[in-house]
Amino acid sequence: MIEILQYEFMRNAFLAAVLVGIACGIVGTFIVIKKIVFMSGGITHAAFGGIGLGFLLNINPVLTAIPFSILSAISIGLISKKTKISEDSAIGILWAVGMALGILFIGLSPGYAPDLLSYLFGSILTVPISDIIIMVILDIIIVITVALLYKEFQALTFDEEFSEITGVPTQTLYLLLLCLVALSIIVLIRVVGIILVIALLTLPTTIAKQFTNRLNKLILYSIVSAVIFTVIGLWLSYVFNLPSGATIVLFLVLIFLASAIIKNLRKKEKINA
């Protein structure tokens, strides 16, 4: 495995895998516990509008996807909280609008969009150093925000109604959490693509939940599992010449199934003891 690090694109890929693990390990924990997986999917697909805008303006699509996804996250949060439209309807509407705008922008852009599939299905082996720098910055923002507001996010996640009664600004925190979800999605897009982002946001935490329910440990275990299994999935995709995003996700699924089996066996042992 060491010899493949002689190639710059592989070094970038492994670094991207680590950065992805940090983002999805932290934010994915809140997504799973708060049960906003479908909302995260809406933000993910709405971000496609920003990618299309990048192709239209002939600039890095990741840069245009950042404000677009944050705006989508805030819009979904406000519409679901401030209007009579149900949350799932708001998600569906913005999901469709984002995808439609992305397709429209790409259709209006001159020439052919050769990198489009990498944003839809991921291409970690082609992540340039410029995207690595963006991912580092976004990871730093996520880590600092969660570290500073850890107790508030914990209260929001486990008992939003009680937190509001005690004076915690739950609505602001909720929108901020959705913005962190949006930033995490940007980090993940180049690795597994829009289609598979939700899998990488939820699977590491779902695996970690087999072994702990404490929030701080859950975040730590999620980060560790995301980093390790993403790196292994990347290595397997390189060895067997397979699509990297799909290989990473399927490997995570196998680990989840194995962890679930181990947990059930431990329960049976305790019952029989």
BAPA-567936 format. One record per residue (C-alpha): residue number from 1; residue in three letters; x, y negated, z negated. Coordinates in nm, 4 decimals. Layout:
REM residues N
<seq:NUM	type:ALA	c1:X	c2:Y	c3:Z>
...
***
This chain:
REM residues 273
<seq:1	type:MET	c1:0.0000	c2:0.0000	c3:0.0000>
<seq:2	type:ILE	c1:0.2946	c2:-0.2325	c3:-0.0716>
<seq:3	type:GLU	c1:0.4254	c2:-0.2198	c3:0.2843>
<seq:4	type:ILE	c1:0.1096	c2:-0.3714	c3:0.4335>
<seq:5	type:LEU	c1:0.1750	c2:-0.6892	c3:0.2341>
<seq:6	type:GLN	c1:0.4573	c2:-0.7737	c3:0.4750>
<seq:7	type:TYR	c1:0.1896	c2:-0.9069	c3:0.7089>
<seq:8	type:GLU	c1:0.0643	c2:-1.2578	c3:0.6361>
<seq:9	type:PHE	c1:-0.2951	c2:-1.1781	c3:0.7290>
<seq:10	type:MET	c1:-0.2985	c2:-0.8923	c3:0.4757>
<seq:11	type:ARG	c1:-0.1555	c2:-1.1155	c3:0.2033>
<seq:12	type:ASN	c1:-0.4293	c2:-1.3686	c3:0.2782>
<seq:13	type:ALA	c1:-0.6879	c2:-1.0908	c3:0.2739>
<seq:14	type:PHE	c1:-0.5804	c2:-0.9566	c3:-0.0667>
<seq:15	type:LEU	c1:-0.5691	c2:-1.3082	c3:-0.2092>
<seq:16	type:ALA	c1:-0.9186	c2:-1.3695	c3:-0.0722>
<seq:17	type:ALA	c1:-1.0343	c2:-1.0449	c3:-0.2364>
<seq:18	type:VAL	c1:-0.9083	c2:-1.1646	c3:-0.5762>
<seq:19	type:LEU	c1:-1.0735	c2:-1.5053	c3:-0.5363>
<seq:20	type:VAL	c1:-1.3979	c2:-1.3388	c3:-0.4345>
<seq:21	type:GLY	c1:-1.3838	c2:-1.1141	c3:-0.7382>
<seq:22	type:ILE	c1:-1.3538	c2:-1.4125	c3:-0.9711>
<seq:23	type:ALA	c1:-1.6470	c2:-1.5972	c3:-0.8129>
<seq:24	type:CYS	c1:-1.8898	c2:-1.3078	c3:-0.7861>
<seq:25	type:GLY	c1:-1.7900	c2:-1.1661	c3:-1.1241>
<seq:26	type:ILE	c1:-1.8804	c2:-1.4895	c3:-1.3040>
<seq:27	type:VAL	c1:-2.1806	c2:-1.6132	c3:-1.1069>
<seq:28	type:GLY	c1:-2.3072	c2:-1.2645	c3:-1.0237>
<seq:29	type:THR	c1:-2.3475	c2:-1.1967	c3:-1.3962>
<seq:30	type:PHE	c1:-2.5941	c2:-1.4831	c3:-1.4335>
<seq:31	type:ILE	c1:-2.7717	c2:-1.3872	c3:-1.1107>
<seq:32	type:VAL	c1:-2.8346	c2:-1.0323	c3:-1.2303>
<seq:33	type:ILE	c1:-2.9332	c2:-1.1204	c3:-1.5883>
<seq:34	type:LYS	c1:-3.1487	c2:-1.4163	c3:-1.4806>
<seq:35	type:LYS	c1:-3.3043	c2:-1.1988	c3:-1.2065>
<seq:36	type:ILE	c1:-3.2594	c2:-1.4536	c3:-0.9280>
<seq:37	type:VAL	c1:-3.1177	c2:-1.2135	c3:-0.6694>
<seq:38	type:PHE	c1:-3.3887	c2:-1.2960	c3:-0.4145>
<seq:39	type:MET	c1:-3.3323	c2:-1.6679	c3:-0.4696>
<seq:40	type:SER	c1:-2.9613	c2:-1.6162	c3:-0.4088>
<seq:41	type:GLY	c1:-3.0493	c2:-1.4396	c3:-0.0852>
<seq:42	type:GLY	c1:-3.2510	c2:-1.7432	c3:0.0205>
<seq:43	type:ILE	c1:-2.9586	c2:-1.9762	c3:-0.0488>
<seq:44	type:THR	c1:-2.7246	c2:-1.7414	c3:0.1390>
<seq:45	type:HIS	c1:-2.9318	c2:-1.7367	c3:0.4563>
<seq:46	type:ALA	c1:-3.0080	c2:-2.1089	c3:0.4341>
<seq:47	type:ALA	c1:-2.6305	c2:-2.1672	c3:0.4363>
<seq:48	type:PHE	c1:-2.6280	c2:-2.0374	c3:0.7938>
<seq:49	type:GLY	c1:-2.7617	c2:-2.3782	c3:0.8951>
<seq:50	type:GLY	c1:-2.4403	c2:-2.5342	c3:0.7661>
<seq:51	type:ILE	c1:-2.2308	c2:-2.2834	c3:0.9570>
<seq:52	type:GLY	c1:-2.4186	c2:-2.3670	c3:1.2758>
<seq:53	type:LEU	c1:-2.3644	c2:-2.7370	c3:1.2072>
<seq:54	type:GLY	c1:-1.9902	c2:-2.6742	c3:1.1828>
<seq:55	type:PHE	c1:-1.9877	c2:-2.5129	c3:1.5270>
<seq:56	type:LEU	c1:-2.1903	c2:-2.8042	c3:1.6659>
<seq:57	type:LEU	c1:-1.9556	c2:-3.0673	c3:1.5195>
<seq:58	type:ASN	c1:-1.6468	c2:-2.8581	c3:1.6056>
<seq:59	type:ILE	c1:-1.5147	c2:-2.8548	c3:1.2478>
<seq:60	type:ASN	c1:-1.4531	c2:-2.5759	c3:0.9976>
<seq:61	type:PRO	c1:-1.7989	c2:-2.4197	c3:0.9374>
<seq:62	type:VAL	c1:-1.7054	c2:-2.3476	c3:0.5754>
<seq:63	type:LEU	c1:-1.6795	c2:-2.7218	c3:0.5070>
<seq:64	type:THR	c1:-2.0231	c2:-2.7961	c3:0.6519>
<seq:65	type:ALA	c1:-2.1748	c2:-2.4933	c3:0.4797>
<seq:66	type:ILE	c1:-2.0794	c2:-2.6258	c3:0.1330>
<seq:67	type:PRO	c1:-2.3121	c2:-2.9317	c3:0.1240>
<seq:68	type:PHE	c1:-2.5756	c2:-2.7459	c3:0.3236>
<seq:69	type:SER	c1:-2.5899	c2:-2.4557	c3:0.0775>
<seq:70	type:ILE	c1:-2.5859	c2:-2.6857	c3:-0.2272>
<seq:71	type:LEU	c1:-2.8720	c2:-2.8884	c3:-0.0790>
<seq:72	type:SER	c1:-3.0615	c2:-2.5663	c3:-0.0094>
<seq:73	type:ALA	c1:-3.0061	c2:-2.4459	c3:-0.3668>
<seq:74	type:ILE	c1:-3.1322	c2:-2.7720	c3:-0.5171>
<seq:75	type:SER	c1:-3.4288	c2:-2.7760	c3:-0.2782>
<seq:76	type:ILE	c1:-3.5313	c2:-2.4229	c3:-0.3711>
<seq:77	type:GLY	c1:-3.4996	c2:-2.5035	c3:-0.7421>
<seq:78	type:LEU	c1:-3.6989	c2:-2.8266	c3:-0.7212>
<seq:79	type:ILE	c1:-3.9709	c2:-2.6895	c3:-0.4941>
<seq:80	type:SER	c1:-4.0266	c2:-2.3878	c3:-0.7173>
<seq:81	type:LYS	c1:-4.0340	c2:-2.5993	c3:-1.0358>
<seq:82	type:LYS	c1:-4.2025	c2:-2.9220	c3:-0.9217>
<seq:83	type:THR	c1:-4.4662	c2:-2.8098	c3:-0.6713>
<seq:84	type:LYS	c1:-4.7525	c2:-2.5639	c3:-0.6600>
<seq:85	type:ILE	c1:-4.5703	c2:-2.3583	c3:-0.3998>
<seq:86	type:SER	c1:-4.4669	c2:-2.0249	c3:-0.5480>
<seq:87	type:GLU	c1:-4.0991	c2:-1.9534	c3:-0.5894>
<seq:88	type:ASP	c1:-4.0906	c2:-1.6679	c3:-0.3394>
<seq:89	type:SER	c1:-4.2726	c2:-1.8812	c3:-0.0803>
<seq:90	type:ALA	c1:-4.0228	c2:-2.1666	c3:-0.1280>
<seq:91	type:ILE	c1:-3.7351	c2:-1.9224	c3:-0.0875>
<seq:92	type:GLY	c1:-3.8882	c2:-1.7731	c3:0.2261>
<seq:93	type:ILE	c1:-3.9467	c2:-2.1161	c3:0.3820>
<seq:94	type:LEU	c1:-3.5925	c2:-2.2444	c3:0.3226>
<seq:95	type:TRP	c1:-3.4505	c2:-1.9050	c3:0.4206>
<seq:96	type:ALA	c1:-3.6254	c2:-1.9338	c3:0.7594>
<seq:97	type:VAL	c1:-3.5437	c2:-2.3041	c3:0.8035>
<seq:98	type:GLY	c1:-3.1727	c2:-2.2505	c3:0.7347>
<seq:99	type:MET	c1:-3.1460	c2:-1.9584	c3:0.9766>
<seq:100	type:ALA	c1:-3.3464	c2:-2.1431	c3:1.2435>
<seq:101	type:LEU	c1:-3.1295	c2:-2.4549	c3:1.2131>
<seq:102	type:GLY	c1:-2.8148	c2:-2.2447	c3:1.2339>
<seq:103	type:ILE	c1:-2.9327	c2:-2.0762	c3:1.5534>
<seq:104	type:LEU	c1:-3.0404	c2:-2.4136	c3:1.6966>
<seq:105	type:PHE	c1:-2.7070	c2:-2.5824	c3:1.6165>
<seq:106	type:ILE	c1:-2.5088	c2:-2.2933	c3:1.7645>
<seq:107	type:GLY	c1:-2.7271	c2:-2.3028	c3:2.0751>
<seq:108	type:LEU	c1:-2.6601	c2:-2.6761	c3:2.1154>
<seq:109	type:SER	c1:-2.2840	c2:-2.6437	c3:2.0579>
<seq:110	type:PRO	c1:-2.0680	c2:-2.6426	c3:2.3741>
<seq:111	type:GLY	c1:-1.9064	c2:-2.3181	c3:2.4817>
<seq:112	type:TYR	c1:-1.9102	c2:-1.9833	c3:2.3045>
<seq:113	type:ALA	c1:-1.8826	c2:-1.9342	c3:1.9278>
<seq:114	type:PRO	c1:-1.6211	c2:-1.6546	c3:1.9046>
<seq:115	type:ASP	c1:-1.6046	c2:-1.6465	c3:1.5224>
<seq:116	type:LEU	c1:-1.9803	c2:-1.6292	c3:1.4665>
<seq:117	type:LEU	c1:-1.9855	c2:-1.2581	c3:1.3850>
<seq:118	type:SER	c1:-1.7211	c2:-1.3073	c3:1.1152>
<seq:119	type:TYR	c1:-1.9609	c2:-1.5384	c3:0.9300>
<seq:120	type:LEU	c1:-2.2516	c2:-1.2971	c3:0.9693>
<seq:121	type:PHE	c1:-2.0740	c2:-0.9720	c3:0.8858>
<seq:122	type:GLY	c1:-1.7480	c2:-1.0890	c3:0.7288>
<seq:123	type:SER	c1:-1.3881	c2:-1.0627	c3:0.8448>
<seq:124	type:ILE	c1:-1.1533	c2:-1.0760	c3:0.5495>
<seq:125	type:LEU	c1:-0.8572	c2:-0.9836	c3:0.7704>
<seq:126	type:THR	c1:-0.8899	c2:-1.3091	c3:0.9628>
<seq:127	type:VAL	c1:-0.9256	c2:-1.5503	c3:0.6682>
<seq:128	type:PRO	c1:-0.6852	c2:-1.8414	c3:0.7352>
<seq:129	type:ILE	c1:-0.4856	c2:-2.0197	c3:0.4671>
<seq:130	type:SER	c1:-0.7131	c2:-2.3243	c3:0.5017>
<seq:131	type:ASP	c1:-1.0107	c2:-2.1153	c3:0.3883>
<seq:132	type:ILE	c1:-0.8001	c2:-1.9688	c3:0.1067>
<seq:133	type:ILE	c1:-0.7372	c2:-2.3214	c3:-0.0229>
<seq:134	type:ILE	c1:-1.1113	c2:-2.3980	c3:-0.0106>
<seq:135	type:MET	c1:-1.1850	c2:-2.0744	c3:-0.1977>
<seq:136	type:VAL	c1:-0.9287	c2:-2.1624	c3:-0.4667>
<seq:137	type:ILE	c1:-1.0865	c2:-2.5043	c3:-0.5193>
<seq:138	type:LEU	c1:-1.4386	c2:-2.3577	c3:-0.5383>
<seq:139	type:ASP	c1:-1.3227	c2:-2.0892	c3:-0.7842>
<seq:140	type:ILE	c1:-1.1665	c2:-2.3554	c3:-1.0062>
<seq:141	type:ILE	c1:-1.4922	c2:-2.5535	c3:-1.0057>
<seq:142	type:ILE	c1:-1.6912	c2:-2.2414	c3:-1.0967>
<seq:143	type:VAL	c1:-1.4557	c2:-2.1357	c3:-1.3776>
<seq:144	type:ILE	c1:-1.4339	c2:-2.4837	c3:-1.5334>
<seq:145	type:THR	c1:-1.8107	c2:-2.5423	c3:-1.5143>
<seq:146	type:VAL	c1:-1.8992	c2:-2.2096	c3:-1.6766>
<seq:147	type:ALA	c1:-1.6275	c2:-2.2493	c3:-1.9403>
<seq:148	type:LEU	c1:-1.7520	c2:-2.5950	c3:-2.0413>
<seq:149	type:LEU	c1:-2.1212	c2:-2.4994	c3:-2.0408>
<seq:150	type:TYR	c1:-2.0967	c2:-2.1351	c3:-2.1447>
<seq:151	type:LYS	c1:-2.3288	c2:-2.1607	c3:-2.4464>
<seq:152	type:GLU	c1:-2.5861	c2:-2.3609	c3:-2.2524>
<seq:153	type:PHE	c1:-2.5843	c2:-2.1116	c3:-1.9636>
<seq:154	type:GLN	c1:-2.6126	c2:-1.8275	c3:-2.2128>
<seq:155	type:ALA	c1:-2.9204	c2:-1.9866	c3:-2.3702>
<seq:156	type:LEU	c1:-3.0730	c2:-2.0575	c3:-2.0288>
<seq:157	type:THR	c1:-3.0140	c2:-1.7022	c3:-1.9115>
<seq:158	type:PHE	c1:-3.1596	c2:-1.5150	c3:-2.2082>
<seq:159	type:ASP	c1:-3.4409	c2:-1.7442	c3:-2.3274>
<seq:160	type:GLU	c1:-3.5166	c2:-2.0438	c3:-2.1081>
<seq:161	type:GLU	c1:-3.8389	c2:-2.1415	c3:-2.2888>
<seq:162	type:PHE	c1:-3.6807	c2:-2.1443	c3:-2.6347>
<seq:163	type:SER	c1:-3.3810	c2:-2.3362	c3:-2.4999>
<seq:164	type:GLU	c1:-3.6110	c2:-2.6050	c3:-2.3630>
<seq:165	type:ILE	c1:-3.7879	c2:-2.6364	c3:-2.6980>
<seq:166	type:THR	c1:-3.4560	c2:-2.6822	c3:-2.8773>
<seq:167	type:GLY	c1:-3.3576	c2:-2.9680	c3:-2.6456>
<seq:168	type:VAL	c1:-3.1370	c2:-2.7923	c3:-2.3918>
<seq:169	type:PRO	c1:-3.1767	c2:-2.9606	c3:-2.0481>
<seq:170	type:THR	c1:-3.2882	c2:-2.6358	c3:-1.8877>
<seq:171	type:GLN	c1:-3.3985	c2:-2.7829	c3:-1.5551>
<seq:172	type:THR	c1:-3.0654	c2:-2.9568	c3:-1.4972>
<seq:173	type:LEU	c1:-2.8754	c2:-2.6447	c3:-1.6024>
<seq:174	type:TYR	c1:-3.0910	c2:-2.4294	c3:-1.3764>
<seq:175	type:LEU	c1:-3.0158	c2:-2.6487	c3:-1.0758>
<seq:176	type:LEU	c1:-2.6478	c2:-2.6480	c3:-1.1685>
<seq:177	type:LEU	c1:-2.6523	c2:-2.2685	c3:-1.1863>
<seq:178	type:LEU	c1:-2.8064	c2:-2.2556	c3:-0.8391>
<seq:179	type:CYS	c1:-2.5316	c2:-2.4879	c3:-0.7158>
<seq:180	type:LEU	c1:-2.2726	c2:-2.2465	c3:-0.8573>
<seq:181	type:VAL	c1:-2.4504	c2:-1.9677	c3:-0.6724>
<seq:182	type:ALA	c1:-2.4207	c2:-2.1766	c3:-0.3547>
<seq:183	type:LEU	c1:-2.0462	c2:-2.2275	c3:-0.4085>
<seq:184	type:SER	c1:-1.9979	c2:-1.8552	c3:-0.4732>
<seq:185	type:ILE	c1:-2.1764	c2:-1.7767	c3:-0.1486>
<seq:186	type:ILE	c1:-1.9321	c2:-1.9987	c3:0.0405>
<seq:187	type:VAL	c1:-1.6424	c2:-1.8108	c3:-0.1194>
<seq:188	type:LEU	c1:-1.7933	c2:-1.4774	c3:-0.0151>
<seq:189	type:ILE	c1:-1.9095	c2:-1.5551	c3:0.3383>
<seq:190	type:ARG	c1:-1.5736	c2:-1.5021	c3:0.5116>
<seq:191	type:VAL	c1:-1.5174	c2:-1.1762	c3:0.3222>
<seq:192	type:VAL	c1:-1.8441	c2:-0.9845	c3:0.3643>
<seq:193	type:GLY	c1:-2.0564	c2:-1.2226	c3:0.5712>
<seq:194	type:ILE	c1:-2.4017	c2:-1.3675	c3:0.5140>
<seq:195	type:ILE	c1:-2.5672	c2:-1.0292	c3:0.5644>
<seq:196	type:LEU	c1:-2.3799	c2:-0.8583	c3:0.2778>
<seq:197	type:VAL	c1:-2.3179	c2:-1.1451	c3:0.0330>
<seq:198	type:ILE	c1:-2.5941	c2:-1.0379	c3:-0.2066>
<seq:199	type:ALA	c1:-2.4428	c2:-0.6908	c3:-0.2380>
<seq:200	type:LEU	c1:-2.1106	c2:-0.8307	c3:-0.3565>
<seq:201	type:LEU	c1:-2.2802	c2:-1.0776	c3:-0.5914>
<seq:202	type:THR	c1:-2.4822	c2:-0.8068	c3:-0.7661>
<seq:203	type:LEU	c1:-2.2941	c2:-0.4757	c3:-0.7476>
<seq:204	type:PRO	c1:-1.9917	c2:-0.5581	c3:-0.9713>
<seq:205	type:THR	c1:-2.2198	c2:-0.6857	c3:-1.2489>
<seq:206	type:THR	c1:-2.4556	c2:-0.3897	c3:-1.2060>
<seq:207	type:ILE	c1:-2.1572	c2:-0.1588	c3:-1.2463>
<seq:208	type:ALA	c1:-2.0331	c2:-0.3510	c3:-1.5522>
<seq:209	type:LYS	c1:-2.3800	c2:-0.3324	c3:-1.7130>
<seq:210	type:GLN	c1:-2.3388	c2:0.0433	c3:-1.7393>
<seq:211	type:PHE	c1:-2.0800	c2:-0.0165	c3:-2.0127>
<seq:212	type:THR	c1:-2.1744	c2:-0.3389	c3:-2.1967>
<seq:213	type:ASN	c1:-2.4599	c2:-0.5832	c3:-2.2514>
<seq:214	type:ARG	c1:-2.2613	c2:-0.8613	c3:-2.4197>
<seq:215	type:LEU	c1:-2.2394	c2:-1.1617	c3:-2.1897>
<seq:216	type:ASN	c1:-1.8707	c2:-1.2431	c3:-2.2387>
<seq:217	type:LYS	c1:-1.7644	c2:-0.8821	c3:-2.1865>
<seq:218	type:LEU	c1:-2.0055	c2:-0.8467	c3:-1.8958>
<seq:219	type:ILE	c1:-1.8451	c2:-1.1420	c3:-1.7171>
<seq:220	type:LEU	c1:-1.4957	c2:-1.0033	c3:-1.7821>
<seq:221	type:TYR	c1:-1.5859	c2:-0.6500	c3:-1.6705>
<seq:222	type:SER	c1:-1.7634	c2:-0.7882	c3:-1.3624>
<seq:223	type:ILE	c1:-1.4576	c2:-0.9884	c3:-1.2597>
<seq:224	type:VAL	c1:-1.2223	c2:-0.6955	c3:-1.3135>
<seq:225	type:SER	c1:-1.4442	c2:-0.4494	c3:-1.1270>
<seq:226	type:ALA	c1:-1.5058	c2:-0.6963	c3:-0.8431>
<seq:227	type:VAL	c1:-1.1343	c2:-0.7651	c3:-0.7959>
<seq:228	type:ILE	c1:-1.0195	c2:-0.4031	c3:-0.8218>
<seq:229	type:PHE	c1:-1.2903	c2:-0.2463	c3:-0.6079>
<seq:230	type:THR	c1:-1.2815	c2:-0.5218	c3:-0.3456>
<seq:231	type:VAL	c1:-0.9065	c2:-0.4764	c3:-0.3094>
<seq:232	type:ILE	c1:-0.9440	c2:-0.0967	c3:-0.2850>
<seq:233	type:GLY	c1:-1.2254	c2:-0.1356	c3:-0.0316>
<seq:234	type:LEU	c1:-1.0058	c2:-0.3693	c3:0.1710>
<seq:235	type:TRP	c1:-0.7198	c2:-0.1207	c3:0.1613>
<seq:236	type:LEU	c1:-0.9499	c2:0.1627	c3:0.2737>
<seq:237	type:SER	c1:-1.0802	c2:-0.0472	c3:0.5622>
<seq:238	type:TYR	c1:-0.7216	c2:-0.1099	c3:0.6750>
<seq:239	type:VAL	c1:-0.6134	c2:0.2545	c3:0.6433>
<seq:240	type:PHE	c1:-0.9152	c2:0.3993	c3:0.8249>
<seq:241	type:ASN	c1:-0.9617	c2:0.1051	c3:1.0657>
<seq:242	type:LEU	c1:-1.3155	c2:0.0293	c3:0.9466>
<seq:243	type:PRO	c1:-1.5098	c2:-0.3000	c3:0.9213>
<seq:244	type:SER	c1:-1.3790	c2:-0.4574	c3:0.6006>
<seq:245	type:GLY	c1:-1.7025	c2:-0.6111	c3:0.4660>
<seq:246	type:ALA	c1:-1.9110	c2:-0.2981	c3:0.5092>
<seq:247	type:THR	c1:-1.6349	c2:-0.0771	c3:0.3650>
<seq:248	type:ILE	c1:-1.6026	c2:-0.2950	c3:0.0543>
<seq:249	type:VAL	c1:-1.9781	c2:-0.2918	c3:-0.0082>
<seq:250	type:LEU	c1:-2.0181	c2:0.0823	c3:0.0496>
<seq:251	type:PHE	c1:-1.7245	c2:0.1545	c3:-0.1811>
<seq:252	type:LEU	c1:-1.8892	c2:-0.0590	c3:-0.4503>
<seq:253	type:VAL	c1:-2.2117	c2:0.1374	c3:-0.4020>
<seq:254	type:LEU	c1:-2.0225	c2:0.4644	c3:-0.4542>
<seq:255	type:ILE	c1:-1.8635	c2:0.3276	c3:-0.7712>
<seq:256	type:PHE	c1:-2.2060	c2:0.2165	c3:-0.8959>
<seq:257	type:LEU	c1:-2.3507	c2:0.5647	c3:-0.8382>
<seq:258	type:ALA	c1:-2.0540	c2:0.7212	c3:-1.0163>
<seq:259	type:SER	c1:-2.0858	c2:0.4815	c3:-1.3119>
<seq:260	type:ALA	c1:-2.4592	c2:0.5525	c3:-1.3388>
<seq:261	type:ILE	c1:-2.3908	c2:0.9280	c3:-1.3450>
<seq:262	type:ILE	c1:-2.1215	c2:0.8836	c3:-1.6121>
<seq:263	type:LYS	c1:-2.3587	c2:0.6760	c3:-1.8251>
<seq:264	type:ASN	c1:-2.6339	c2:0.9388	c3:-1.8006>
<seq:265	type:LEU	c1:-2.3914	c2:1.2164	c3:-1.8933>
<seq:266	type:ARG	c1:-2.2793	c2:1.0189	c3:-2.2000>
<seq:267	type:LYS	c1:-2.6421	c2:0.9743	c3:-2.3065>
<seq:268	type:LYS	c1:-2.7045	c2:1.3481	c3:-2.2773>
<seq:269	type:GLU	c1:-2.3911	c2:1.4227	c3:-2.4808>
<seq:270	type:LYS	c1:-2.5075	c2:1.1899	c3:-2.7606>
<seq:271	type:ILE	c1:-2.8539	c2:1.3483	c3:-2.7599>
<seq:272	type:ASN	c1:-2.7111	c2:1.7002	c3:-2.7735>
<seq:273	type:ALA	c1:-2.4505	c2:1.6109	c3:-3.0375>
***
